[in-house]
Amino acid sequence: MQSCESSGDSADDPLSRGLRRRGQPRVVVIGAGLAGLAAAKALLEQGFTDVSVLEASSRIGGRVQSVRLGHATFELGATWIHGSHGNPVYHLAEANGLLEETTDGERSVGRISLYSRNGVACYLTNHGRRIPKDVVEEFSDLYNEVYNLTQEFFQHGKPVNAESQNSVGVFTREEVRNRIRNDPDDPEATKRLKLAMIQQYLKVESCESSSHSMDEVSLSAFGEWTEIPGAHHIIPSGFMRVVELLAEGIPAHVIQLGKPVRCIHWDQASARPRGPEIEPRDEGHHNHDAGEGGRSGEGPPGGRWGEDEQWPVVVECEDCEVIPADHVIVTVSLGVLKRQYTSFFRPGLPAEKVAAIHRLGIGTTDKIFLEFEEPFWGPECNSLRFVWEDEAESCTLTYPPELWYRKICGFDVLYPPERYGHVLSGWICGEEALVMERCDDEAVAEICTEMLRQFTGNPNIPKPRRILRSSWGSNPYFRGSYSYTQVGSSGADVEKLAKPLPYTESSKMAHGSSTKQQPGHLLSSKGPEQSLDSIRGSRKPMQVLFSGEATHRKYYSTTHGALLSGQREAARLIEMYRDLFQQGP
């Protein structure tokens, strides 16, 4: 392990500007996305004063990224508020007037789709012809019937037969194909078109699930994901406004940007007497005024901690700063955990948690925005969807790198044009999205233009004046867009991923107290000052907690799942300290 020096005393250290009352637990939150901000905000509102958020990138928001171009805001990440009834993201947006300019086309009451609700979807084939509307409607009804069947395996406990390989994609493809082939009313040409449309629909489904292919999504677990009732909404001013609202209640010094973490050294106290694996920085400089209940002077000269200071967790940052803590809330994506779990935790994670990380899935869904001088599509068209006629018998959604563009399922038209201009938004997922990310803007714009010319049959479509696209898969701080239940995984794996470390027996300390909270802040300087120190020397529970969308069993892959998971982990700590620091009447 690379040697890290303890940081010296500095009045400019952001952590030194925070109040530290006697006996206050120190909580470090890793990640300033919705989960991390929600956790920090909840802790601060309950009186925790020693909270810090370490964000690897140069901005807050995580997988929410709104980009302002001209008069419009484009979402490279989260786009929709999924449902309104009881959705905390919706209520936050609605209460602050963020939905006042949302148009009917940016509000959906049916099953969420990648596409706008304005107008009609134009299904086009690679031979430059449009599939008749009646054929599209017949196929859509058939596909939706089969989609509803995929929900029943979990919801109604239906057994999964071996032929389906427990795969949503395999089951859906074969079920839809059989129904098309057995339809006595359709001529062969129509059947051929409908068979080709299966692949296009599965590409859309893969983008929505953020999987490489629906063949990789578990059929037995697919129905566990829970949709919140009510309409889905787009925020015209940008989803980042929700992030900003969460961050408003967090003091600026709490969040440190450009602060990637190298390793979390946990269970340090129980590892004694051999001492910590690394020596944390002197904490005495954080509190210049002992009259504030600080611990100034506790650290030995030179910034080294003695054997009597047994912090259970030490966070080692990439810049070689080390931060001691009582608790760390990890909100990094499942993609980062898959890539870095072996080096990110010392000691290593329990086998049960490692298995859950391997079994659960996360893929890449990217957007490609193309801005044109003038629209080449009709005013009634809300999307251009690409159907490759030669894929009627295909059993895979994997393409060689040079054919990555075949994974683009289509482009939707952004409405209203008064807000967005003449812009198409394309969708691509899986390994092909990673290939796209490695191409430069000019190459992607050229390929997309050629596809639009081919499928519309219009060779005169000009190249776009501007291109904007996401790159979630290759971003080292995300390594994917959001999670899904992969074949072989289940909701139980999500719960295993969310389980705090170290694993402990059920106890009042570990799982909270039933004592009723008094009004006001939960934590108070009146609490017994020795209580925290006395448990630092033991195997303290909940040293490392896990949140983020991938840790929410019912709402994984959503912004509200991320937010609720952050609040959930904060609640664990609030309950843990309820007895120790309860404010008197």
N, C-alpha and C positions, 0 to 999 in steps of 0.2 A: 504494500500500500504506500502511496506517495506520502511523504512526511509533510505535515502541515504545522506551521508555527501558530502559536496563540496570538491573537490580535492584541495590540497594545492599547493603552488607555487613549480614548479619543472622545472629546465632547461632541464631535460631529457624528458619532455612531448613531444611526437612527434608533437603535434599541435603547440608547442611553437617555433619550428624550422622553421615554414612556415612564409613567409613574410605576413604582414597584412597592406595593404595600407589604408589610411584614406578613409572611405566610402565604403570599399569593403564588399559585401554581403558574409555571411558565408553559405556555402553549405555542408551539410553532406550527403554522399551517403551510404546507407546501403546495403552491399553486394558487393563482388569483383568478381562476375561472368562477363560474357561478357557484360551484360547490364550496370552494375555498372562501369566497367572499361571504357566502351565507353563513358558514361556520364561524368566521371571525366576527361578523356582525352580531350573531346570536350570543356569543360569549361576551363581547363588549357590553351588550345591552343588559347582561345579567351581572355586571360588575367585575368581570375578569379584567385586570388592567395590564397584565404582562402577556400580551398576545402579539405575535408578529407573523406576517405573511411573506413568504419567500417565493417570488415569481421568476422563473428562468428567463422569460422573454422580456422585451422592452415595453410591453403593454399589459393591461389587465384584460380580462374577458375570456381567455381560453379559446374554446371553439366557437365563441361568438365573435365575429369580426365584420363590422359594417364599414364599407368604404364609400366616401363621399366623392362623387364625380359630377361636377356642374351643380345642377339643382337636385340631383337624385342621389339616393343612398342605395347601395347594392350590398347584398348579404353574401359574403364568401362562406360563412358558416351557418349557424342556426337561422332559420327563416320564419318558421311558423310557431305560434303559440298553439299547442295541441289541446284544444278543449278549453272550456271556460268555467264549468261548474266545479268550484273548489280548487282550481288550478292557481297556485300562488303566483306564478308568473303573470297570468292573466289579470289577477286582482291588483297586482303591483302596477301593471301597465294601465289598466282601466282607471285606477284611483288617481293616477298622475296625468291623465289626459292624453296618453300616447296613442289611443285608438280612435280619437275623434275624427281623423282624416282617412281612416281605413275605408276603402270603397267596398261595394258589394262583391266585386271581383277578387278582393283580397280577404274575403270572409267566406268560409265554407262550412256547411252544416252536415255534409255527407262524409263518406270516407275520404281521408286526406289524400290528395294527389300531388304529384310534382307540378302539375300544370294549373294555369289560371282557369277560373270558372267562366270567364267571358267567352262568348262565341262557341265555335265548334272545333274539335280536334281534327286536323287533316292527316289522315294516314296515307303515306306515300310509299311506293315501292322503289327499289333501286333501278327499275326500268322507267322511272319518270311518270308513273301513272298514279292517280288517286283511287284508293279503295272506296267503293260505293258506301254511302252512309248506312244503308240498311244492313250491309254485310258487317260493318263495324259494330252496329248496335246489337246484332245477333251474337256476334262473338263476345262482345263485352258482357252481355247477360249470361252467357255460358261460363265465361271465365269467373265472373263474380259468384256464380253458384258454387263452383269448385273452390274458390277462395274461402267461402263460408264453411265448406267442409273441412278445410285445413284447421279451422279454429276448434272443431269438435273433439279432436283427439285429446287435447288437454282439458278442455272445458267440460266434456262429458265422459272422460275416461275411456274413449274408444281405443281398442287395441290397434297397434300399428303393425301391418303385415310386412313380411320380409321383402316383398317386391318393391315396396316404397323406399327401402333402405333408410327409413326414418328421416327422409329428406323432403322438405316442402317442394323443392324443384322437381325431383323425380316423380313424386306423387301427382303434382299439378300437371306436369307435362303429359304424363301417361293418361290421366283421367280425362283431360281436355281432348287429347288426340282420339281416344276411344269414342268419345261422344261425337266428335266431328265425323269420324270415319263411319260411324253407325247411323248417321243421319240420312234417311232415305230421300229427303227432299232436295238436298243440295247437289248441284252438278259438280263434277270432278274439279273444274277450274276454281269454283268457289271454295271447295274443301281445301284446295291447295293454298289459297290465300289465307284462309283461317289457320291452317297449320303453321304457316310462316309467321302469323301474328302472335302465336304463342311465345316465340322467342323475344319479340319486342316487349310484350307484357312482362315477361320474366326479367328482362333487363331493367324495366322500370321498378319492378318489385325489388330487385337487387340494390338499386340505388336507394330505395326507401329503407331497406334493411341494412345498408352499408356492408354488404357481403360481396365477395368476389362473384358468387353465383348463388341462386336460391337452392342449388343442389347441396350447399354446405350448411343450410339452415335447418335446425331440428324440427321435424314435424310434430313430435310428441310434446314439445315445449312451446310451439309457435303461438298457441292460443292463450298462453299465460300473460303475455304483454297486455296491459289494460289500457283501454282508451278512455280518457276523461270525457264525459258527456259535454255537449254544447259545441258551439261553433269554433272553428280554427281561425286564427287571425294573423295577419301580417302587420308589422309596425312600420308605417311609412317613414318615420324619422330614423329608423334603424333599431335593430335589436340591441345594439350597444347601449341604448338609453336605459334598458332594464339593468344592465351591468352597472352603469353610472349611478342609478338610483340605489342599488345595493351598496356601492362604494361610498356614497355620500355620508353614511353614518360611521365610517371608519376613518380615524385620524390619519393624516398623510404619512406620518412617521411609521405607522404600523406596516405598510406595504413597501417592500423592497423589490424593485424591478432589476432585471439583469442579474439575478442571483440564483443560478442553477445549483442544485444539490448533487453532490457526488455520492454520498452514502449516509445512511441512517444507522448509527450504532446504538442498538437498544439492549435492554436487559443488562445495563452496565453495573447497577448496584449489586445484583445477584452474582455477578462474575467476580466480585472481590474475593480474596485479598489481592489478586494479581493486578488490580488496578484497571483503569479504562484503557481501551485500545489506542485512543489518542487523547491528548490533554486539551481540554476545552479552554477557551479564552477566559481571562479574568472577568468576572461579572461585576466586581466592585465598582468599576467605572460607570456602570449603568445608572447608579444612584448617587448623585453628588450630595444629596441632602438627607442625612440620616433621620432628620426630623419628619420626613415624609413616610417613615416606616420602611426606609430602604435598608439595604444590607451593605452599605459602604464600609470598606475596610475588611470584609470577610476574606477576600482573596489575598494570598500571600504576595509579597513584592515580586515583581517580574512577570506577573500575569499567569502564574501556575497554580493549579488547584491541588490541595493536599488530599490525602486519603480520607479525611473526615468529610469531604464534600462529595456526596455520592449521588450525583444526578443520574437518573435511570436511562436517559437518552441523550445522545450527543449527535447533532446534525453537522456533518462535514460538507462544506460548500466547495464548489469548483475553484473559487478564488482562494482556497486554503483557510478561510475563516471557519472556526468550529464554534457551534452554539449549543450550550447545554440546555436541556429542557426536561420538564416533567412529562409532557405529552406532545406527540407529533401527529397531526392530521394529514394524511397523504391523499392528495386529490389528483395525482397524475393519471393520465389515461391508461386504459388497459393495454394499448399499443406500447406505451413506454414500459409498463410492467413486464410485458412479454419480452421486450428487448433487453431490459436491464435488471430484472429482479435478482439475478445471481450476484451482481456487484452492488446493488442499491441497498441491501440490508445485511448488517452484521450483528449477530449471527444470522445465518440464512433463514428464510421463511420455512414454516412447518410444511411437511409434505402435502398435507391436505390443501393448503392454500396454493402451493405451487401447481398442484394438479388442476385446481379450479382455473388458475391463470391460463394454463395450457388448453383446457377444454373449451372455455368461452371464446367467442370469436369477435374480432374487430376488423373492419375493412375500410376502404377509402371510397368516399363519394365526393367527386369534385364537380364544380360548376365552371362553365365557360360562357362568359358574357361577350356578345358581339354587338357592337353599336354601328348602325348603318345611317347613311345620310337620309335615305328615304326608305319606306317599307316596300318590299317586293311581295308581301303577302296581303291578302284581302282583309278588309275591316272585320269580317266575320270569323277570321281564323284566330284561334287562341294557342295553337301549337302545331308543330310539324313533327310527325312521328315517323321514324324510319323503319320500314319493314323490308328485310332482305328475303327475296323470294326463294333464293337457293338454300335458305335455312329451314325449309318446311320439315325436313326429316332430321335436322340436327339434334344431337343429344348433349351438347355442351355449349357453354357460354365463354369458353376460353379461346383466345385467338393468338396467333404468333405476334411477336412485338411489332412487326411491320404493318400488321392489320389492326393495330390498337383502336383505330377510329370506328371499327365495326361495333364496339361496345357503347358508342354514343347512342342512347335510346331516342333522342330527339331534342328539339328546341322548343321552349315555350315562349310566347310573346308576353312581354311585360306590359301590364296595363295599370293605370291609364298612360297613354303616350304623352299627355301633358306633363306628367311627372317624370317619366323615365326616358322620353325620347323614343327612338325606333331601335329597340334592343331585344335581342333574342338571348335566352338563357339555356345553354345545353347542359346535359347531365351525362356523366360517365363514372363507372365504378370499377372496383377490383384491381387486378394486376395491370389491366390496360390503362387505368387512371394513373398508375405509377409511371408507365411508359410515357403517357402524355405529359406528366410533370417534368420529365427530363428533356422534352422538346422546348425550343424557344418560341416566343410569341408569334413570330413570323411564320414558322412552320405550322403551328396549330391553326392560325388564322387561314392559311392557304388550304390546308386539308379540310377544314370546316366549310370553306367557301365551295370547294369542289363537291363536297357531299351535298350541300344545298342545291347546287346546280344539277347534280345527277338526279336527286330525288324529286325535285320540282319540275325537271325537264326544261328549265330556263337557263340557257348557257350564258346569259347576259347579267346574271347577278354579280354585282361588284364586290370586291373585297371589303370587309368592314373597316370603318375609319378608326376603330379602337377595339382592343381586346383586353379583357380582365378575367383572371381565372384563379382558382384556389389550388393549393398544393398540400393538403393535409397529410397525405401518406409519407412524403419525404421530409416533412418538418420534424426535426429530431425531438421536439418537445411534445409531439402528439402521436405520430406514427399511426395515423388512422383518423377516421371521422367519428364513429361511435360504435357501440358494441351490439352484438346479437347472440342468440343462443345457438351455438354451433352444433352440428350433428354430434351426439355423444355427450352433450352438456344439458343442464337443466337449470331451473330457478334455484335449486339447492346450491349450485356452484356460485351463483351470485351472492347468496348469503354467506358462503364460506369465504368469498373474497372480501366481504364487508366485515368479517369478524375481527374484533380488536386483538392485538397482541400485548402481553403474552396471554395465552389461553389460561383461564382461571376457573376454579370451581364457583358455582353460584354463591354469591355472598352479597350482603348489603352494600359493601364497599364497591364491588364490581358492577352491580346492576342497579344501583341507585336506592334511594330511600323512599318510603311512603310518607315521610314527614311532609306536611303541607308547607309550602313556601310562604314566608311572610311578605307583605308588600315591600316594594322597593328593590334595590339590588340584592341579588342572592349572596354575593360575597361582601364581606365587611372586614375592616381592619380590627374589629372587636373580636374576631374569631380566635380560637386558641392557637397562639403563635407557634407552639411546638408540634402541632399535629402534622403539618406538612413535612417537617424535618424528620419526624419519627418514622413516617412511611417511606421516605426516600431511601432509607437503608434496607428496606425489605423489597420483596419482589412486587413492585408496584403494578397494579392492574392498569390496563388501557394505556400503555406507553405509546403504542402505535395504533392509530385508528385509520380507517379507510373510507373515503367517500368519493363521489363522482358518479356520473350516470351509470357506469357499469356495475355499481354496487347496489342499485335499486331494483329489487326483484320484479316489481310490477311496471315500473316506468323507465326501465333502462332505455338508452338512446335518445332521451328527451331532455330539454332544458329544465322542465319542472322536476324530473327525476334527479338531476344534478343538484338543483337548489335544495330539494327536500333531503337529499342524502347529507348535504353539509349541515343542515339544521339537525338532522338525526344524530350525527356524531357530536355536535356541540351539546345536544341534550344529554348524551351519555355523561359528559364531563360535568355538566351542571348538576345532574342527579348525584354523581359521585361525591361532589363537594357540598351537597345540600346540608348535611349534618355538620360537617366540619366548620363551615363558614356561614351558617344561617344567621341572618341579622335578627337581633332581638326585637320584641314588640315595642 
